[in-house]
Amino acid sequence: MKGFGGVVSFEIDGDMKMTSAFIDRLHLPYIAPSLGGVETLIEQPALMSYYELTPEDRAAIGIADELVRLSLGVEDADDLIADLNQALASI
């Protein structure tokens, strides 16, 4: 394996509820705390990996309520882009 990996992190311009709504409106990615596999996977770390921490503790380590982690898989790039665009447009 050479080059860069396919994991990106970004924040939704909204709150925790809006971020969850964005993720729920996606059709292709699987919601999963593990970001490994051949399928596109997505997670909201504040609700999955770091749920036991307070919002203040999460913020102290850089985990915003609006943070999304996306691990790109083998699906067609145009299909993934279209799915992300429709989910973003719906929130």
C-alpha positions as CSV (number, residue, x, y, z in Angstrom):
1,M,0.0,0.0,0.0
2,K,1.3,3.4,-1.0
3,G,0.0,6.9,-0.8
4,F,-2.9,8.3,1.2
5,G,-5.7,6.5,2.9
6,G,-9.4,7.1,2.2
7,V,-10.5,8.5,5.6
8,V,-11.7,12.0,5.8
9,S,-13.1,14.0,8.8
10,F,-15.4,17.0,8.5
11,E,-17.9,18.9,10.6
12,I,-21.5,19.7,9.6
13,D,-22.5,23.3,10.0
14,G,-25.2,22.7,12.5
15,D,-25.6,20.7,15.8
16,M,-25.4,17.1,16.9
17,K,-29.0,16.5,15.8
18,M,-28.5,17.9,12.3
19,T,-25.3,15.8,11.9
20,S,-27.2,12.7,12.9
21,A,-29.9,13.6,10.3
22,F,-27.3,14.0,7.6
23,I,-25.8,10.6,8.3
24,D,-29.3,9.0,8.5
25,R,-30.1,10.4,5.0
26,L,-27.2,8.7,3.4
27,H,-27.9,5.5,1.4
28,L,-24.5,4.1,0.5
29,P,-22.2,4.3,3.6
30,Y,-22.7,1.8,6.4
31,I,-22.9,3.4,9.9
32,A,-20.1,1.7,11.8
33,P,-17.6,2.6,14.5
34,S,-14.8,0.7,12.7
35,L,-13.4,2.6,9.8
36,G,-11.9,-0.5,8.1
37,G,-13.3,-2.6,5.3
38,V,-14.0,-2.4,1.6
39,E,-17.4,-0.7,2.0
40,T,-17.8,3.0,2.6
41,L,-18.3,3.5,6.3
42,I,-19.4,6.5,8.3
43,E,-19.6,7.5,12.0
44,Q,-20.4,10.4,14.2
45,P,-17.7,10.0,16.9
46,A,-19.6,12.0,19.6
47,L,-22.4,9.4,19.5
48,M,-20.3,6.3,18.9
49,S,-16.7,6.2,19.9
50,Y,-16.7,9.0,22.5
51,Y,-20.3,8.9,23.8
52,E,-19.3,8.2,27.4
53,L,-17.4,11.6,27.6
54,T,-19.1,14.9,28.4
55,P,-19.3,17.5,25.6
56,E,-16.6,19.4,27.4
57,D,-14.3,16.4,27.6
58,R,-14.9,15.6,23.9
59,A,-14.2,19.3,22.9
60,A,-10.9,19.2,24.9
61,I,-9.7,16.4,22.7
62,G,-11.0,17.8,19.4
63,I,-14.2,15.7,19.0
64,A,-17.0,18.1,18.1
65,D,-20.6,17.0,18.3
66,E,-20.8,17.8,14.5
67,L,-17.7,15.8,13.6
68,V,-18.2,13.1,10.9
69,R,-15.6,10.5,9.9
70,L,-16.0,8.9,6.5
71,S,-13.9,5.9,5.3
72,L,-14.2,5.7,1.5
73,G,-14.7,2.2,0.1
74,V,-15.0,0.6,-3.3
75,E,-18.2,2.2,-4.4
76,D,-18.3,4.4,-7.5
77,A,-17.0,7.9,-6.7
78,D,-19.8,9.6,-8.6
79,D,-22.4,7.6,-6.6
80,L,-20.8,8.5,-3.3
81,I,-20.6,12.2,-4.3
82,A,-24.3,12.2,-5.3
83,D,-25.3,10.5,-2.1
84,L,-23.3,13.0,0.0
85,N,-24.8,15.9,-2.0
86,Q,-28.4,14.7,-1.5
87,A,-27.9,14.2,2.2
88,L,-26.3,17.6,2.6
89,A,-29.1,19.3,0.6
90,S,-31.7,17.7,2.9
91,I,-30.5,19.2,6.2
